[in-house]
C-alpha cells in the first residue's frame, strides 16, 4: 500500500514535469521565437510592398526629362519553396543552373523565412510569359517596381541616376530603406531624393498552400497605398541643352548658362556626356564599367567639379574692387607699351601688342594685361609694403563675395570650391613678409593659383549683368504641383560694389563682341557683352574660354563656355556661346557674317591627345609658372610659331578657323 502511494507521487511528478516542459516550449515558440509565427503567417498571408513611382522631372517648359517605366522583381521565400522543375524555371527566367544556385544561396543567407529578390528587373515583355506559370513554383512571386527612362537622352550629369542602396544609405536614412531598394546616387536624383522617392505602401495578400493568391487579407483593411514622389520642374531649357551637347560633341569641357534675374540654370552641359538610359536596366553595371574606363571620364561633372584659371574673365573684378575703394576711377589711364614690369619681371600683353593709352573700358575691350596689373599693384600696395598681407586679405574677402573660392551651394552634390589663395599659402612659400604685389601679380589677370569652376564663371557674368548682385544658382525651379520655390533662391546676394561702377566694364565687354576679339561671334540684332579668355594648361594647348551675357539691357542669359585644349577663347568657346545665346533668345540661329555654322562646330573633333591629358581638375599653376609660360608664349608668338595640338589625325577644323580668324585673343 505504501509502495503504491510512493509510485503515485513519482508518476504525478513525471507528468507535471512533462507538462511544464511542453508549456515552456509553447511559450518559447509563441512568445520568444518568432520564426514559427512568421512561418505560420506566411502560409496564409503575404505582405507585398507597393513601391512608389519616383516623381518625374520636367524642363522649364514642361517637357519631360525623366519618367518611370514598370518592371518586375521575382521574389522568393525559401521556406515556402517546394520541389519543382528547376530546369524549366531557369528557362523561363533565362538563367543557367549555376546562376540559379548563386541566387538561391544568396536568398538563404538573407533569410529562410523572409522574402528577398531572386531575379531583378524583369521587363514587362518577359514577365507577360512568366506570370501564367509562376504559380507552378511555390515560394516564388512577383512584385512590380519602377525604373527611370529618359525620352530625350540628355542632361545625364544634371539628372544623375539611381542605384541600389548601400549599407551606408540604410544607416544614414535611419532604416527607411531595405536591401534591394533604389536611391538617387548622383545629380538631382540624389539632391532631391526625399522629394522624389515618394512613400511606399503595403498590400497583404492571402495565399493557399501552393502559393496561389486568394485575394486581399481582410478586404484590404490593413493595406496602405503607395504615394508617388513629387514632380520637379527644373530650370533647364531642353532646346539649348540639346544644342549645347551637340556643339560639345567630341570635345572636353562644359557650358553653363544662367538667367541673371532668377539664378535659374538654363543649360548645364558636361562633355563628354553619355546617354542616361545606359545607367538603367540589367546592363547598367557593364555600361558603367565602360564609362569608368573612358579616359575622358564622362562621370566627371565639369560644370561644378573642373577648375580652371578664369583668365581674362576675371580681369574686371579687381578693377571693380579698386573703383569701390577709390583707388582708381573709370577714367584712370595707363600707357601700355606692350608689356608691364612687375618688379624685375616683364609681363607682356598678347604678342607684346602695344595698346597705347587705355582707360578701364578700353582695357577691358583690348584685354590689356598691363592695365589690370597696374590696378592690382595699386590696390595691394596702397597701404604700404608692410601692410601687404592685410591688404591682400581684404582684397581676397572682396573677391570671395563674387562667389569665388567657396561653394555657391548649388542643389547638386560634388560642387568644388575652386581656389582663392590665402596669405598663409604665400607665407608657406616665401615666409611671412617675404612677398609683395609683384610676387603674385599673375592673380591680376586671372592666372596663377586662382581657379574657378564654369559655374562660378557664369555666376560672375550674372553679377556684372545685374550691376552688383546675383541670385543663388539652382537647377530646380519648382517642387510639386504647387510649384514651391525655395526662399533662398529669391534673395539677392550683393557683392559690395556700387552699381554705377559696372557701366565702364560693360562698355568694354560690349566692345569685345562689337569690334574686339569676339567680333566673329557677334549675333545680328542682339547686343551681347562678353570676354574671351585663354586659360593656361600645363597638359598642352590652352583652354578656350568665353563668358558673356545678353542682351545688354534687361539681360536674359549669362553664359560660360570652356573647351579644353583648344587655344584662344575667340576660336571655339565664343562661337559656341553665341549659338546658345541666340537659340535661347530667338528660338533659332541666324546666318553669321563670319560664316560660322552650328554644324561645323558639332562635327569638329577637339578631343585632347591622351598622351598628356588628365580628366581630373587641371593642375594648378603657381604665379611663377604662369609668368614663365606667358613670357614663353609671347616669345613664341613673336617668332611666328603656332600652337599645334598633338593628335593622331589631321585637324582640319583648326586650319579652317585659322584662315577665318585674323584677330587674336588676349
PyMOL commands that set and color helices and strands:
alter all, ss='L'
color gray80, all
select helices_A, chain A and resi 2-32+35-44+78-80+86-93+97-110+124-136+156-159+167-172+187-191+193-196+217-220+238-247+276-279+284-293+302-305+311-324+350-352+360-366+369-381+385-400+423-430+441-445+454-465+487-490+499-514+519-521+573-586+598-603+623-638+652-660
alter helices_A, ss='H'
color red, helices_A
select strands_A, chain A and resi 45-50+57-58+64-76+116-122+140-149+162-164+182-184+201-207+213-216+232-234+253-259+264-271+334-336+339-342+345-348+356-358+469-471+476-479+492-494+528-535+543-550+557-563
alter strands_A, ss='S'
color yellow, strands_A
deselect
rebuild
show_as cartoon
